[in-house]
Amino acid sequence: MSQIVLVSLWEQDEIAAYVLDPRDGELRPAARTAVSGRPAPLALDAPARVLHVGRRGTPCLASYRVDPTTGALDQIGEAALPSDPCCLALDATRRWLFSAYYNAGALAVHRVDDSGAVSGEPVQWLRTATGAHMLATERTNRFAFAPHISREDGWNTIAQYRFDAATGALTPRDPPRADPPGPLGPRHFCLHPRLDRLYTSNEQGCSVTVWSLDAESGTLTPVQTVSTLPPGFHGASKCAQIRITPCGRFLYAPNRGHDTIACMRVDPRDGRLTVIGHAPADAVPRVIEVTPSGRFLLAGGLETATLQTYRIDPATGLLRRVARVQVGDGPMWILAAAL
């Protein structure tokens, strides 16, 4: 089955759509949709074929119907915002859209209506701290977590909440925060598909931390932290997004500065990580995505305006670049889906 790849291009005010060939990873241009206001974070409701877009230049959330063949977009809703969103995520019911606000130091929850669109005021707007970078739930949809990077006026922590899927309400857990082992700056997270493990990419620490997730209390405890950089590298670099394969065997995190993608093997018993290599990437690999099949990884080169496809070796987890296209200026988010 062919897969649609959507890329937000905030310097061009566009979202580009490609069809990914499931055999060789080649990307075929399919559609381009003008989206004003510097589109950046994306969240996809694949069953409803609705894409939610965070516009950072003229702050708002916008919802679009997605053509399953071409990836062309048709706007169906919009909600104005007091600040620019840096990350979006849907809860498991697909009735609530979460957003995080780095500059405003805030988190929000918006209702998704029966058409799949977001509109109106948020049902909740929580003030937290500068550097709020993500808000999303875990597998049971009962708990939500919000990483905050390390800054002078930031938290360097993960805020922990109980989530009510009936009302969209977030309530701080006890304890309300989980602190990393040092000034690492948790930025984004992903979840193991089977184990009670959560993984954060640490922006300032250039590392990934493995967290144990208590399924009853919804609290996190750090288990292990591994560097995303090779031994001996001392240049400037920052970690960015993080992705795990659907099978849970391999995990990836890009290095902005070292310009590589760190490849890690996940222990199937306890979820601990072992670094297995570093794949070269185009300059400033800010965003990555693993396809639903788990066969390919996509990476955007922020400074090179490129989109790269890597084949994931199913035995080792190492990456081999198999395709590269000029996607456009400012690739800020990548989503891949079988619609």
N, C-alpha and C positions, 0 to 999 in steps of 0.2 A: 504494500500500500504506500503510495506517495505521501509525503508529509509537507505541510506548509510551514515555512519559516518566516517569521515577522521580525523586522528590525526597525527600531525607532532611530531616526536621524535628526537629532535636535538642531544641528546647524543648518539643515536644509528644510526644516518644517515639513518632514515627510515621514511616512512609514512605508518601507519597502517590503514586498512579499516575494518569496522565492518558493519554487517547488524543489524539494530535495529528492534526488534519485536514490531509492533505498538500496540499490546494488552497488554504486560506486561513490556515492556522496556528492556527486556533481550538483550544482545549484543552477536552476533555470529561472531567469527573471519572469515574474508572473504579473505583478501589478504594483503601482505606486499611487499612494493616496496622500493628498495634501492635508496636513494637520498643523494648523497654526499654533503659535505660542510655545515653541521649543518642546516637542514631545520627548519624554524620557522613559520613566518606568512603565511597564506593561504588566497586565494580569489577564489571563484568558479563561473564560468559562467555555471549555471545549464542547460539552454537550449542548449548550445553548447557542454555540457559535457567536459569542459576544466577547469583544476585546475592550478592556478598560485601559485608558491611557491617562497618565499624569502629565499635564502640561506645566512646565516650570517657568516659562517666560511670562505668560499670563496665567497665574495659578488657577487651575481648575482640574476636575476629573471629567473625562468624556468617555462615553460608551458608544461602541460601533458594532453593527452586525457585520460578520465576516463571511464573504463568499467562500464556501469550502473548496472550490476548484481553483480560484485565482488568488485568494487572499485579499481581494479588493474590499474596502471598508465603506460602510454607510452609517453615518452618525444617527443615534437614536436617543441620546440623552446627554445632559451636562450638569455639573454642579460646581459653582464658584467656590474658591477657597481663599482663606486669609493669608496663606503662605504656599511655597512651592513644595510639592511632594517629591520625595526621593525614592520611595519604594511602595509598591502595591501588592496586595495578596488577598485572595478570596478564602473565606472559611469553608469547611467541608460541605455545608448545605448550599453554598453558592448564593446565599441570601444576604451576605454581609461582605462589604469590601473594606479591608484595612488599608491604612496609609500612614507613612511615617514622614516627619518633617525635620530634616537636619537643622536648618537655619532657625526655625521657630521653636525647636525643642519641644515637639508635641507629637501625639498620636491621635488618630481619628478612626471612627467606624461609621460607614455610610450604609444605608439600606439599599438593596438591589430590588427593584420592583418586578412585577410579573412579566414584563417585557424583557427583563434582563438588564435594564438600564439603571444608572445611578443618577439621582437628581435631588435637589433640595439640600437642607442643612444636615450635618452629621448628627447621628443620634448620640454621639459622645465625642468630646474633644478634650483630651487629657494633656495638660502641661507636664513635661518631664524635664529634660535637660538638652542643651545644645549637643548635636551629634547623634540624635535619634535616627537610626538608619534602616530599621525594618520592624514590622509587626506581623506575626503570623501565628497560627495555632499548630498544635501537634496532632498526631493521628486521631486521637479520640475526640478532638474538637472541644475539649473541656478546659484546656489551658492555652494561654498565649504568651509569647515571649517577644521582647523588644530590645535588641542589642543597641548599645550606645557606645560610640568610639571614645577614645581617650583624648581629652582636650583640657586646657586650663579651666574652662567653664563647663566641662562635660562630666559624665558619670563614670566612664570606663567600667561598664557593668551590663548585665542583662536584666531588664525589668520583668518580673513574673506576675502574671495575672490569671485569675479564673475567668472563663468566658461563658456567658449565657447565650446560647444560640437561639433562644426564644425571643430575647429582647435586644441582643447585640451589645449588652453591657459587659464592660471589663471591670473587674474588682481586684485590687492588689492582693497578692498572696502573702502569707507569713512564713518566711521573710519575703519582703517585696522585691529584693534584688539578689542576684547571684553574681559574685565578683570573680573575675579571672585571676589566675595566679601571677599577678604583675600588671604593669601598665600596657596591656596588649592591644586594647581598643577593639573589642568585638564589633564586627560590621554587619555581616549577613550570616544566616545559618541554613543548614539543611538537616533533614531527619533520616535516620536509617529506616529502610522500609519494613524491618521486622524487629530489630532490637530496640530497647529503650535507650537510645543514644541520639544526642543532638551534637552537631558539629558547627563551630563558628570559624569563619575566616577573620583573622585579627589584623586590622589595617596597620596599626603602628608596630605590632609585634612581628609582622611578616611570618605568620604562623597559623596553624589550625589547632583549636582546642577541642578535645573530645569531652563531652559532658554526659554524665549519667542522669537520666530523667526518671524520677520517682513517679510511677504511673498512678499512685493513689493521691499524693499530695501536690503533684505538679511542680516540684522544686528540682533545681539543677545542682549538680556537684561536679566540679572539674576532675577529670580522670587522667588526662594526658595532653601535653602540648608539644607539637612537632613543628620545626621550621619549614617554611615553603621555599627557602633559599638554599643553594648548595653550600657546603663547607668552604670557607675561604673567601666568600663574597662579602665585601664591606661597603659597597656603593649604596646610593639612595634607592629605596624601593618601598612599595606599599602593596599590601594584599588587597584583593577586591572581592569578587563574588566567590561562590562555592557551590559545587554540584556533586551529587552522588549518582551512580548508575542505578537504574531500576532494580537490578538484582542485588544491590548493596555491597558488591565486591570491590568497587573502585571509587575513589574520590579525587576531585580535581579543584585546584585553586590557582588563579593567575597572579603573577607578580608584575606590577606596574613599575618599571624601572629596570629590573633585571630582564623583563620582557620574555618571560617563559610561563609555562603552565606546569605547576607542580603536580605530579602524578603519585597517588598513594594507594596502597593495598589495604583493605579493611579486613581485620580478623573476624571471621564469621561467628566466633564464640563470644567475644567481649567487645567488638567494635573498635579495638585499638588500631592505630595506623602505623604503616611502614612506608617511608618514602621510597619509591622505586625508580624515579627519574624526573627529568625536566625537559619538556618539549619546547623548542624555540617557537616564539610567537611574534607577530608583527607589533610594531611599537605601541605601547600602552594597551595591553589586553585587559580592558576594564570589565568587559562582559563576556560570559561564556554560557553555553547551554548544552545539555546532553539530550539527544533525541529520545522520544518515547521508546524506540526499539532498543536503546542502549548500545547501538552499533557505532554511533558517531558523536563527536563533540564539535560544537561550533564556537568560534571565538571572533570577537570584533577587535580590529586594530583602530584605536581612537585617533591616533595621529596619522595613520596611513589610509584611512577611509576604506578598509578592507574587511571582508568576511571570509574566514577560513574554515574549512572542514577537515577534521581529523578522524581517521578510522581508529576505533578503540580495539586493541588486540584482546580478544575474548579470553585468552589464557593468561596474559601478563598484565593487562591494563595499560600498557604503554601506548602512546599516541603516534600516529604517522599521518602527516599532512597529505591529503589527497586532492584538495581543490581550494581555489582562492579566487574571489571576485572583488571588483571595485564596487562597493555597496553605496558609498556616498559619505558626505562629511558628518562626523560626529555620531558614530554608532554608539548608542547609550543603553540599549536593551535588546536581547534576543529571546524569542520564544519559538519553540518547535512543537507542532501538534499534528496528529492524524485526525483531520476533520471529516 
